[in-house]
Amino acid sequence: MKMLVCVKQVPDTTEIKIDPVKNTLIREGVPSILNPFDGYALEAAARIKDKDPESTITVLCMGPEQAKTALKESLAIAGDKAYLVSGREFGGSDTLCTSYILAEAIKEIEKTEGKFDIILCGKQAIDGDTAQVGPEIAEHLGYPQVTYGLEAFAEDGIIKVKKETEDGAMIIGIQTPCVLTFTKPSFDPRYPTIKRKMAANKANIPVLGFSDLPDIDPEKIGLKHSPTHVKKTFVPQKKTGGIKIQEESAEESAKKLFSMLSDAHVI
């Protein structure tokens, strides 16, 4: 089984503060981390490899040179090879352009690495929360997809995905090649070993720039060609107050809520 995991280096949102005047994120001094949801995707790939040691895991990231840190962390955890997609031409790309660039990079890598059976992504990045890149990669490549995965298993020539649903979970079978996105499972991802950390620090990570992707369309990349435009950003005002309804049973609480809303002419 040949697998590719897309990862992203993101700012640690627990450390981010808001400029009260500009209402923008203060990124100076904020540490960068491996996007947690991408870590869950990497763990899903690692569990497949646990059962099939002949499997390989390639890790792909788009970003500046410093994003190699996230790739080396991924190699220390479970990756076998890593590639960085980086170039000024890609700067400012929105999710549509980013997914297109990644899809073209995947095609280029496959020329030397061979066809990937599974492409795994986190369901979303914590610095954007769009949950669009993974599904868009599937559309660019023309692959079937399953989102909100918890675990994945290779069985009888197909991939079975345990998918999170509103009511719990369900198992979906999907043919390869395919794209899977992952959310937080019930277990914690594995930690890197000292041996893998040492190897990752010495790893050579190839960088794919614009000139390394000969089939890419320059009219589909970068800020200029991104259809997403941010009109306004703002910090929501905190609201205080409220009434807590806590009767002896859920039914009695619902009746009291209905009564209060009726008296207030809300319903």
N, C-alpha and C positions, 0 to 999 in steps of 0.2 A: 504494500500500500504506500503510495507516494502522496504526501500531504504538504500543503503550504498554509502557513498561518500568517495572516496580516496583523501587524501590531502598530501601535502608535505611541509616541512619547508625548505625555500630556503634563500640564502643571498640576501639582498636588492641590486639588480644590479645597482641602481642609486648611490650607495655608493662605489661600487667596483672600485679599481684602479689597474693598471698593473705595475708590477715590470719591469723597463726599462732594467735591466740586464738579469734577468731570463726569461722574457716574460711570467710570470705566474700571476695568480690572487693573489692579496694581500687580504686575508680574515680576518686578524687580525683587530679587532675593527669594523668589518662590522656587522651591526645588521641583525638578521634573521627575516623573515616575513612569513606569510601564502602565498603560491604561489597564485598570483592573479587569474589565470584561475581556480584553484580549488575553489576559492571563488565564481566564477560564477556558478560552478557546484553545490555548496552548496545552492546558491540562487535559482537555478532551482528546487532543491529538496524542499526548503522551500515554494516555490510558489505552488507546488503540495500539500504540507501539508496544506497550507492556505485554499484550497478548500476541502480538506479531512482531518479534524483534527485527525482522527483515525490513520493516517499514522505515521510511525516512521522513524527517520533518525539516522543511525549509521555512525560514522566517523572512518576511518581507516588510519593510517599513518605508514610508515616504516622509521626508523631512530634511532638516539641515544636518550638517556633519555631526552635531552633538547627539543626534538620534541614534548613533551607533551604540550609545550607552544602553538604550533599551534593547537593541539587538543582542548585545553581549549578555545582558541579563537573561534574555530568552534562550540564548545558547547555553548559558550556565544551568538553566532549568531543564530544558529538554530538546532544544533545537540541534540539528546536525549541521546546517549551513545557513547563512544569512546574506541578504542583499539589501542595500539601501538605494532608494530612488531619490535623487536630489539634483536640483538645478534651478537657476534663477527663473527659467522659463515657466516653471511649475508654481511659482510664488503666487499666493492669493487665490488659488483654486478652491472653488466651493466643493460640495460633496459630489456633484455630477462630474465635474472635471477631475476631481481626485480619483473617483472610482474608475473613470476612463483611463487615466494614467496608470493606475495599478493594474487594470486589466491588460493593457498593452505591455506592461513590465512582465506580467505573468506569462504572456505569450512568448516574450523574448527569452525569459529564463527557461521555458520549456524546450527551446531549441537545443539547449545543452544538457538540461537536467532530465528531459523526458516529460511526458504528459502527467499532470497531477490528477490523482483520483478525487481528492477532497481539498477544497479551499475553505479554511476555517477563519472566522472573524469574531470579535466581540460584538454583542448586539448594538453597542454604541460607544462613543468616546465620552468620558465624563466632562470634557471641556466644551462639548457641543450638544450632546444628547439628541442628535437628529435620528440616529438608527437608520441611516440611509445608505451608507457606503457599501456595506456587505450585500444587501439586496441589489444595489445598482451594479456591482461587480458581476453578479449572476446574470443580470439582464445584458450587460455588455458582452459577456461570453456566451450567452444563450444557454445557460445551465439551469437545471431545476434547483430549488432552494428550500431550506427549512430554517425558520427563524426561532429565536427564544429556546434554543437547545439547552438541555441540562447535562446530557451524556450522549455518547454515540458509540455504536458497536458495529463491527464488520461481521456479517453473518450471511452465509449462503450466497455470496456474490453481491449482496446489497448492503447498504448502510442503514442501520436502524437508529433512529434518533428519538430520545426521550425529550419531548417538547413540553415546555411550561404552558399551561392554559389557565383561563380564569377559574376553572373548576378543579384544577390540580395538575395533571399531566397526562399525556397520551404518547403512544409509540407510533412513529411514522417511518415507513420504509421508503428509501429513495435510491435510484440508480446513480452510478458514477459515470462521468464526472459531475460533481455537484458542489454547491456552496452552502455552508452551514454557519449560522451565527449563534452565539452562546450567551446566556445570562448566568447569574450566580447559582451554582448548584448547592446541594445540601452539605457538601464536603469542602475542605480547604485545599487549594492547589498545593502541590509539592514545593519544597524549598530546594535551591541549588546545593550541590555538594561542593566541597572544597576542590576536589579534583576537576569537576566541570568548570568551576569558576576560574581556575588557573588556565585551563585550556581555552576558555572563552576570552580571557584577557589577551591571549596571544593570537586569537583568530584573525585571519585576513578577511575583511568584509568588502566585497566588490561594490562599487558605486555605479549605478546606472544613471547617466545624465540624458539630456535631450538627444544628443547625437548618438547615444547607444540604443535608442528606440526608433529605428529607421521607418517603421510603419505608422508612427504616431502622427495625428493630424494637428498641426499647430493652431488651427481654428477652434480646437476643443479643449484648450488648456489655459491655465493662468487666470488672473483676475479679470482681464479684459473680456474673456469669453465665458465667464461664469454667469449664469442666469440669475443667481441669487444676489440680491442687493439689500443691505441692511439700511433701513430708513431711520431707525431710532433705537436707542438702548436706554433703559432706565432701571432704577432700583425700586422694587415694589415697597410701598410703605407698610410698615408693620401695623397690624390692627390688634388692638387690645380689647378686653372685655368679653362678654358672652355668658351664656347660661349653661350649666352642666345638668343634664337630665339623667338621673340615675335612680329609677324606681326598682322595685323588688324583682321585676321580670322585664324582659325585652318588650313583651307585649304591652305592659303598663307604661313603659317609657315611650313607646310609639304613640299610645293613646294621648299621653300628656303633651307630647310634641305636636300632635295634630290639633289638640285643643288650643294650645298657645298660638299656633300659626293661624288658626281660624279666628281667634279673638283679635289678632293683629291684622286681620283681613288680608293676609298673604295668600291664603288659599280659601 
